[in-house]
Amino acid sequence: MAIQVNTNVETADGFIVQPFVYLYIQIYDPNFSNCVLQYYKSEEDFLAGKAPVNVPSLTNCFNAEITSEEFWGTELALTFHNKAIALIEEVTGEGTCVVKQ
C-alpha cells in the first residue's frame, strides 16, 4: 500500500510533482509506533528504485499514537495510512490523497 497525492507540491529542488508516498512503519507497541514517509516523483520512480524527493512542506515522520484496539485490530496498515493522509492533507487540502493498493 502507498498514498498517491493528487495535487501539486514543490520539492526542495524546485520540481513540481504529485508525489507517490511510501510509508515505513515501525511498530514497537501501541504507544510508540513511528511512521516514516518517503515521497517519490511517481509510482514508476518508486518501482524503479529511484531516490525519494525532499518535500519540505509535507510530514516525513510521525508517531502514529496507535491505540491498543488499533494495534491488535485487523486493519493496522490502513490505520497508519489514514493517519498519514490526515497529516498530508493538512497541507494539500481535504480529499487530495488516496490509498493505492
C-alpha positions in Angstrom: 0.0 0.0 0.0 1.1 3.6 -0.6 -0.5 7.0 -0.9 -1.0 9.0 -4.1 -1.1 12.8 -3.6 -3.4 14.2 -6.3 -2.3 17.8 -6.2 0.9 19.6 -7.0 3.6 20.2 -4.4 7.1 21.6 -4.7 10.2 19.6 -3.9 13.2 21.2 -2.2 14.9 21.2 -5.6 12.0 23.2 -7.1 10.3 20.4 -9.0 6.5 20.4 -9.1 5.2 16.8 -8.5 2.1 14.9 -7.5 4.1 12.6 -5.2 3.7 8.9 -4.6 4.2 8.3 -0.8 5.6 5.1 0.6 5.3 4.5 4.4 7.9 2.7 6.5 6.0 1.6 9.6 7.9 0.8 12.8 5.6 -0.8 15.4 7.1 -1.2 18.9 4.0 -1.2 21.0 0.7 0.7 21.0 2.3 3.8 22.5 5.3 4.0 20.2 4.6 3.4 16.6 6.7 5.5 14.2 5.9 6.1 10.6 8.5 7.4 8.1 7.1 8.9 4.8 9.2 8.9 1.7 8.0 10.9 -1.3 8.7 9.9 -5.0 8.1 11.8 -8.2 5.8 9.0 -9.3 4.9 5.4 -8.6 7.2 4.4 -11.5 10.2 6.1 -9.8 9.4 4.2 -6.6 9.2 0.9 -8.5 12.4 1.6 -10.4 14.2 2.1 -7.1 15.0 5.8 -7.7 15.8 8.0 -4.8 12.9 9.8 -3.0 12.5 13.5 -3.3 12.5 16.0 -0.5 9.2 17.8 0.0 9.8 20.1 2.9 6.2 21.2 3.2 4.9 17.7 4.0 5.4 15.5 7.1 8.2 13.0 6.8 8.0 11.3 10.2 5.4 11.0 13.0 4.4 8.9 16.0 1.0 7.4 14.9 -0.1 7.0 18.5 -1.7 3.7 17.8 -4.3 2.6 20.4 -4.3 -0.9 21.8 -7.5 -1.6 19.8 -5.9 -0.4 16.5 -2.7 -2.3 17.4 -4.5 -5.6 17.8 -7.1 -4.9 15.0 -7.2 -6.3 11.5 -6.5 -3.0 9.6 -3.4 -1.7 11.2 -1.6 -0.8 7.9 -4.7 1.1 6.7 -4.8 2.9 10.1 -1.3 4.1 9.6 -2.1 5.2 6.0 -5.2 7.1 7.1 -3.2 8.9 9.8 -0.5 9.9 7.3 -3.2 11.1 4.9 -4.7 13.3 7.6 -1.3 14.9 8.1 -0.5 15.3 4.4 -4.0 16.8 3.7 -3.4 19.5 6.4 -1.1 21.0 3.7 -2.5 19.7 0.4 -6.2 20.0 1.2 -9.0 17.6 2.0 -9.6 14.8 -0.5 -6.3 15.1 -2.2 -4.8 11.8 -1.2 -5.9 8.2 -2.0 -4.5 4.9 -0.7 -3.1 2.8 -3.6 -3.2 -1.0 -3.0 
